[in-house]
Amino acid sequence: MYCVRKHLLFDKSYFIYNNQDSINIGESSQKIKYVIPLNLHTIIDWKVNEENQKLEAFALIWKGEWRFFYADQNVLLRVKEYMDGKVVYKSLDPFYTTIDKIEANQLSSIRLIQRKDNQQVFACKEMKKVIKYSQQLFQNEVETLKQLSHKNIITLIEVYESDYQYSIILEYLKGGSLNQCLRYCKLNNCEIDIIMQQILEGINYMHTNGYVHRDIKPDNILFNDLGQFSHLKIIDFGITQKLDIQEKNKDMKFGTPGYMAPEMFIQSYKISEKVDIFACGAILYQMLTGFKLIIGNTQKETMENNKIFTKNDQILSKIKQSDYKNLVALMIEEDPQKRISAKQALNYLNLIKIPSHAGSLSIQLMNHHEPVQQIPNFNKLINKQ
């Protein structure tokens, strides 16, 4: 691949070389003039032809000035594909149009966007720079998703940064959240098992690679398609932590009351991957019983009840299935040392035998491609939120 730098009196041609950690531009592989590091400190802009909307050039800041490199659109698209998700782009406008807004909270907002060239739809998560910790939340999410690739973890597409906000382009999951599902549906044992297995597989993959999510909850479990429980993904990695890195902002709040492991409230305690297991146990309890594990009339009351949570027979008595009762008990242990790991929970789950007219669960999980349960009017219910 080659590109052209336009100068006042002449044009200079260069070759483009893709490396693992950079893109190099030069007269030859031995005479490199420009090195583009593939990290979040690199900002790339694009020049688009206003008449036909085709790419004309990419630009980078070099010695304090923008340098433009012109090339054929096919070359530019190949360069962009190689940089996607690895560097920060300056503007969404050349590539996307907004379809709709999905939701907004204090930290971020999500809108649906569509590619101009192929009409493919994605989710755009935006964080305003004026919000405290927005830069760290942005960097955590992007750096984590760059390292993790799993069928049960959302896929990072591209990253953008304007003067006032950060934007993360993610795959669009149109099936709603587990939280929305639990509001309107009563799950059977087979569906619970399929959902829990996928959550634990994603969590186990994260833990194996040295990451702890720290905010596992039904809102952060999304289904790929409406009514299909056999395809879900974990989202929201803003407060994900690498286990071998010390915490930076100690006063930054983590987790959601009702799903937080008790040790998360102890200032001096070093957080481990077991906090995700407690949250998974709380989700499993909710799916089995229809009740939340930890409740309160207000968020503050829920937080206080979460702090003093103690596992007891009264809580577990609401679970009628003895095998599941034992599993939940092991997952919501107050002492993280006694709490089982994601791998152990997966092994336990695989040993539970669930009678079903459709055959064994292992066969279902391997061969099941149709929706486990068709939910009437679920799309309308979701849109009411």
C-alpha positions as CSV (number, residue, x, y, z in Angstrom):
1,M,0.0,0.0,0.0
2,Y,1.2,3.5,-0.7
3,C,0.1,7.1,0.0
4,V,1.0,10.6,-1.0
5,R,2.0,13.7,1.0
6,K,1.1,16.8,-0.9
7,H,3.6,19.7,-0.5
8,L,3.5,23.2,-2.0
9,L,5.8,22.5,-4.9
10,F,5.8,18.7,-5.2
11,D,4.1,15.5,-3.9
12,K,6.0,12.8,-2.0
13,S,5.0,9.1,-2.3
14,Y,5.4,6.7,0.7
15,F,4.8,3.1,1.4
16,I,2.5,2.0,4.3
17,Y,3.6,-0.9,6.5
18,N,1.3,-2.5,9.1
19,N,3.1,-3.7,12.2
20,Q,1.7,-5.2,15.4
21,D,2.0,-2.1,17.5
22,S,2.3,0.6,14.8
23,I,1.7,1.7,11.2
24,N,5.0,2.9,9.6
25,I,5.2,5.2,6.6
26,G,8.3,5.7,4.6
27,E,10.2,5.4,1.3
28,S,11.0,1.8,2.2
29,S,10.9,-0.5,5.2
30,Q,14.5,0.7,6.0
31,K,13.7,4.4,5.5
32,I,10.7,5.0,7.8
33,K,9.7,8.7,8.3
34,Y,6.4,8.5,10.2
35,V,5.4,6.0,12.9
36,I,1.8,5.8,14.0
37,P,1.6,4.1,17.4
38,L,-1.6,2.0,17.8
39,N,-2.8,3.3,21.1
40,L,-5.3,5.7,22.6
41,H,-2.8,8.6,22.5
42,T,-2.9,8.5,18.7
43,I,-5.6,10.7,17.2
44,I,-6.4,10.2,13.5
45,D,-8.7,12.4,11.4
46,W,-10.2,11.7,7.9
47,K,-10.8,13.8,4.9
48,V,-13.9,13.0,2.9
49,N,-14.9,14.2,-0.6
50,E,-18.0,16.3,-0.1
51,E,-19.5,15.3,-3.5
52,N,-19.3,11.5,-3.4
53,Q,-18.6,11.0,0.4
54,K,-15.5,8.8,-0.4
55,L,-12.4,8.9,1.7
56,E,-9.5,11.0,0.3
57,A,-6.9,11.0,3.1
58,F,-6.1,10.4,6.7
59,A,-4.3,12.9,8.9
60,L,-2.2,12.7,12.0
61,I,-0.6,15.2,14.3
62,W,3.2,15.3,13.6
63,K,5.4,17.8,15.4
64,G,2.4,19.9,16.4
65,E,0.8,20.0,12.9
66,W,-1.8,18.0,11.0
67,R,-0.1,16.0,8.2
68,F,-2.5,14.6,5.5
69,F,-1.7,11.4,3.6
70,Y,-3.8,10.9,0.4
71,A,-4.5,7.5,-1.1
72,D,-7.1,5.4,-3.0
73,Q,-10.2,4.8,-1.0
74,N,-9.6,1.0,-0.9
75,V,-6.2,1.7,0.6
76,L,-7.6,4.1,3.1
77,L,-10.3,1.6,4.1
78,R,-7.7,-1.1,4.7
79,V,-5.7,1.3,6.8
80,K,-8.8,2.3,8.8
81,E,-9.8,-1.4,9.3
82,Y,-6.3,-2.0,10.7
83,M,-6.5,0.9,13.1
84,D,-10.2,0.4,14.2
85,G,-10.4,0.1,18.0
86,K,-6.7,0.7,18.4
87,V,-6.4,4.4,17.9
88,V,-8.8,7.4,18.5
89,Y,-10.6,9.0,15.5
90,K,-11.6,12.6,15.6
91,S,-15.1,12.7,14.1
92,L,-18.0,10.3,13.6
93,D,-19.6,12.4,10.9
94,P,-17.8,11.0,7.8
95,F,-18.9,7.5,8.6
96,Y,-22.2,7.4,10.6
97,T,-25.6,9.0,10.9
98,T,-27.7,8.9,14.1
99,I,-30.8,6.7,14.1
100,D,-32.1,7.0,17.6
101,K,-31.2,7.5,21.3
102,I,-31.5,4.4,23.5
103,E,-30.8,5.5,27.0
104,A,-28.9,8.0,29.2
105,N,-27.7,8.2,32.8
106,Q,-25.4,10.4,34.8
107,L,-22.2,8.9,33.3
108,S,-23.0,8.2,29.7
109,S,-25.6,8.1,27.0
110,I,-26.2,5.5,24.2
111,R,-27.5,6.2,20.7
112,L,-28.0,4.0,17.7
113,I,-25.9,4.9,14.7
114,Q,-25.8,3.6,11.1
115,R,-22.8,3.3,8.7
116,K,-23.3,5.5,5.6
117,D,-21.6,3.0,3.3
118,N,-23.4,-0.3,4.2
119,Q,-26.2,0.7,6.6
120,Q,-25.0,-1.5,9.4
121,V,-26.2,-0.5,12.8
122,F,-24.1,0.0,15.9
123,A,-24.4,1.3,19.4
124,C,-22.5,4.5,20.3
125,K,-21.6,5.0,24.0
126,E,-20.8,8.6,24.8
127,M,-19.2,10.2,27.8
128,K,-18.9,13.9,28.3
129,K,-15.4,15.1,29.3
130,V,-16.8,17.4,32.0
131,I,-18.0,14.3,34.0
132,K,-15.6,13.3,36.8
133,Y,-13.5,10.2,35.9
134,S,-14.8,10.1,32.3
135,Q,-11.3,9.8,30.9
136,Q,-10.5,6.8,33.2
137,L,-13.9,5.1,32.5
138,F,-13.2,5.6,28.7
139,Q,-9.7,4.2,28.9
140,N,-10.7,1.3,31.1
141,E,-13.5,0.2,28.8
142,V,-11.5,0.5,25.6
143,E,-8.2,-1.0,26.9
144,T,-10.1,-3.9,28.4
145,L,-12.2,-4.6,25.3
146,K,-9.1,-4.4,23.1
147,Q,-7.6,-7.3,25.1
148,L,-10.8,-9.5,25.5
149,S,-12.4,-11.4,22.7
150,H,-15.1,-13.9,23.7
151,K,-18.5,-14.9,22.3
152,N,-20.1,-13.7,25.6
153,I,-18.4,-10.3,25.7
154,I,-19.4,-7.3,23.6
155,T,-17.2,-6.4,20.7
156,L,-15.4,-3.1,20.4
157,I,-15.6,-1.6,16.9
158,E,-14.1,1.9,16.9
159,V,-13.1,4.8,19.3
160,Y,-13.7,8.5,18.8
161,E,-12.8,11.6,20.8
162,S,-14.0,15.2,20.1
163,D,-13.2,18.3,22.1
164,Y,-16.1,17.7,24.5
165,Q,-16.8,13.9,24.7
166,Y,-15.5,10.4,24.2
167,S,-17.4,8.0,21.9
168,I,-17.1,4.2,21.9
169,I,-18.6,2.3,18.9
170,L,-19.9,-1.2,20.0
171,E,-21.8,-4.0,18.3
172,Y,-25.6,-3.4,18.6
173,L,-27.4,-6.0,20.7
174,K,-31.1,-5.7,20.0
175,G,-32.5,-8.3,22.3
176,G,-32.9,-6.2,25.5
177,S,-31.3,-6.7,28.9
178,L,-31.7,-9.5,31.4
179,N,-33.2,-6.9,33.7
180,Q,-35.9,-6.1,31.2
181,C,-36.5,-9.8,30.7
182,L,-36.9,-10.5,34.5
183,R,-39.5,-7.8,34.8
184,Y,-41.9,-9.6,32.4
185,C,-40.9,-13.2,32.2
186,K,-40.6,-16.2,34.5
187,L,-37.7,-18.3,33.4
188,N,-37.8,-22.1,33.5
189,N,-34.8,-24.1,34.7
190,C,-33.5,-24.8,31.3
191,E,-33.5,-21.1,30.3
192,I,-31.9,-20.2,33.7
193,D,-29.1,-22.7,33.0
194,I,-28.4,-21.5,29.5
195,I,-28.3,-17.9,30.6
196,M,-26.1,-18.6,33.7
197,Q,-23.7,-20.8,31.8
198,Q,-23.0,-18.1,29.3
199,I,-22.5,-15.4,32.0
200,L,-20.1,-17.6,33.8
201,E,-18.2,-18.5,30.6
202,G,-17.7,-14.8,29.9
203,I,-16.7,-14.2,33.5
204,N,-14.3,-17.2,33.6
205,Y,-12.6,-16.0,30.4
206,M,-12.1,-12.5,32.0
207,H,-10.7,-13.9,35.2
208,T,-8.4,-16.3,33.3
209,N,-7.0,-13.3,31.5
210,G,-6.5,-11.3,34.7
211,Y,-9.6,-8.9,34.7
212,V,-12.4,-8.4,37.2
213,H,-15.5,-6.7,35.9
214,R,-16.8,-5.2,39.2
215,D,-20.3,-4.3,38.0
216,I,-22.0,-7.5,37.0
217,K,-25.8,-7.0,37.1
218,P,-28.9,-7.9,35.0
219,D,-28.7,-4.4,33.2
220,N,-25.2,-5.4,32.0
221,I,-26.3,-8.6,30.4
222,L,-27.7,-8.1,26.9
223,F,-29.2,-10.6,24.5
224,N,-28.2,-10.5,20.9
225,D,-31.7,-11.0,19.6
226,L,-35.2,-10.7,20.9
227,G,-36.4,-13.8,22.7
228,Q,-33.2,-15.7,22.2
229,F,-31.6,-16.6,25.5
230,S,-28.9,-18.7,23.9
231,H,-26.9,-15.7,22.7
232,L,-26.0,-13.1,25.3
233,K,-23.1,-10.7,26.0
234,I,-21.6,-8.9,29.0
235,I,-21.3,-5.1,28.6
236,D,-20.1,-2.0,30.4
237,F,-16.4,-2.4,31.2
238,G,-15.8,1.2,32.5
239,I,-14.8,0.1,36.0
240,T,-13.1,-3.2,35.0
241,Q,-9.8,-3.6,36.7
242,K,-6.7,-5.6,35.8
243,L,-6.0,-7.7,38.8
244,D,-2.2,-7.1,38.8
245,I,-2.6,-3.3,38.8
246,Q,-3.1,-1.2,41.9
247,E,-6.3,0.9,42.1
248,K,-5.7,4.5,41.0
249,N,-8.7,6.5,42.2
250,K,-9.6,5.1,45.6
251,D,-12.6,7.4,46.0
252,M,-14.1,6.3,42.8
253,K,-17.4,4.3,43.4
254,F,-17.7,0.8,42.0
255,G,-20.5,-1.6,41.6
256,T,-24.3,-1.4,42.0
257,P,-26.0,-1.8,45.4
258,G,-27.7,-5.1,45.6
259,Y,-25.1,-7.0,43.5
260,M,-21.9,-5.9,45.4
261,A,-19.9,-8.4,47.3
262,P,-19.6,-7.4,51.0
263,E,-15.9,-7.0,50.9
264,M,-16.3,-4.2,48.3
265,F,-17.4,-2.0,51.3
266,I,-14.2,-2.6,53.2
267,Q,-11.7,0.2,52.4
268,S,-8.6,-1.7,53.1
269,Y,-9.6,-5.0,51.4
270,K,-7.9,-5.8,48.1
271,I,-10.6,-6.6,45.5
272,S,-10.4,-10.0,43.8
273,E,-12.2,-11.7,41.0
274,K,-14.6,-13.2,43.6
275,V,-16.6,-10.0,43.6
276,D,-18.0,-11.0,40.2
277,I,-19.0,-14.4,41.5
278,F,-21.1,-12.8,44.3
279,A,-22.9,-10.7,41.7
280,C,-23.5,-13.8,39.6
281,G,-24.9,-15.6,42.6
282,A,-27.3,-12.6,43.2
283,I,-28.4,-12.8,39.6
284,L,-28.9,-16.6,39.8
285,Y,-30.9,-16.1,43.0
286,Q,-33.1,-13.5,41.2
287,M,-33.7,-15.7,38.2
288,L,-34.7,-18.7,40.4
289,T,-36.9,-17.0,42.9
290,G,-38.2,-13.9,41.2
291,F,-36.9,-11.8,44.1
292,K,-33.7,-9.7,44.4
293,L,-31.2,-11.0,46.9
294,I,-30.6,-7.7,48.5
295,I,-33.4,-5.0,48.6
296,G,-34.3,-1.7,50.1
297,N,-36.9,1.0,49.7
298,T,-34.3,3.4,48.5
299,Q,-30.9,3.1,46.9
300,K,-29.3,4.2,50.2
301,E,-31.2,1.5,52.1
302,T,-30.2,-1.1,49.6
303,M,-26.6,0.0,50.0
304,E,-26.8,-0.3,53.8
305,N,-28.4,-3.8,53.5
306,N,-25.7,-4.8,51.0
307,K,-23.0,-3.7,53.5
308,I,-24.3,-6.0,56.3
309,F,-25.5,-8.9,54.0
310,T,-25.3,-12.3,55.7
311,K,-26.3,-15.5,54.0
312,N,-28.9,-17.5,56.0
313,D,-31.4,-20.3,55.7
314,Q,-34.3,-17.9,55.3
315,I,-32.8,-16.4,52.2
316,L,-31.9,-19.8,50.7
317,S,-35.3,-21.3,51.5
318,K,-36.9,-19.4,48.6
319,I,-34.9,-21.6,46.2
320,K,-36.9,-24.8,45.7
321,Q,-34.3,-26.7,43.6
322,S,-31.8,-28.2,46.0
323,D,-28.9,-28.3,43.4
324,Y,-29.3,-24.7,42.6
325,K,-29.7,-23.8,46.3
326,N,-26.3,-25.4,47.0
327,L,-24.7,-23.5,44.0
328,V,-26.2,-20.1,45.1
329,A,-25.0,-20.7,48.7
330,L,-21.4,-21.3,47.4
331,M,-21.6,-18.2,45.2
332,I,-22.9,-15.7,47.8
333,E,-20.5,-16.6,50.7
334,E,-19.6,-13.5,52.6
335,D,-16.0,-14.7,52.9
336,P,-14.4,-14.4,49.4
337,Q,-11.9,-17.1,50.4
338,K,-14.8,-19.6,50.8
339,R,-16.6,-18.4,47.7
340,I,-16.2,-20.6,44.6
341,S,-14.5,-19.5,41.4
342,A,-16.1,-19.0,38.0
343,K,-14.6,-22.2,36.8
344,Q,-15.9,-24.2,39.8
345,A,-19.3,-22.7,39.3
346,L,-19.3,-23.7,35.7
347,N,-18.2,-27.3,36.7
348,Y,-21.0,-27.4,39.3
349,L,-23.6,-26.1,36.7
350,N,-22.6,-28.8,34.3
351,L,-23.2,-31.5,36.9
352,I,-26.8,-30.4,37.5
353,K,-29.2,-32.6,35.7
354,I,-32.3,-30.8,34.5
355,P,-35.2,-33.1,33.2
356,S,-36.4,-31.8,29.9
357,H,-38.7,-33.1,27.1
358,A,-36.1,-31.7,24.6
359,G,-33.3,-34.0,25.8
360,S,-30.1,-33.4,27.8
361,L,-29.0,-29.8,28.4
362,S,-25.5,-30.5,26.9
363,I,-27.1,-31.5,23.6
364,Q,-29.4,-28.4,23.7
365,L,-26.5,-26.1,24.3
366,M,-24.5,-27.6,21.4
367,N,-27.3,-27.8,18.8
368,H,-29.8,-25.2,19.9
369,H,-30.2,-22.4,17.3
370,E,-33.9,-21.5,17.7
371,P,-35.2,-19.2,20.4
372,V,-35.5,-21.0,23.8
373,Q,-38.7,-19.0,24.5
374,Q,-40.7,-16.7,22.3
375,I,-41.8,-13.7,24.4
376,P,-45.0,-12.1,23.2
377,N,-44.8,-8.3,22.7
378,F,-41.4,-8.2,24.5
379,N,-40.2,-5.5,22.0
380,K,-43.1,-3.2,22.9
381,L,-42.4,-3.7,26.6
382,I,-38.7,-2.9,26.2
383,N,-39.5,0.3,24.3
384,K,-41.7,1.5,27.2
385,Q,-38.6,1.8,29.4
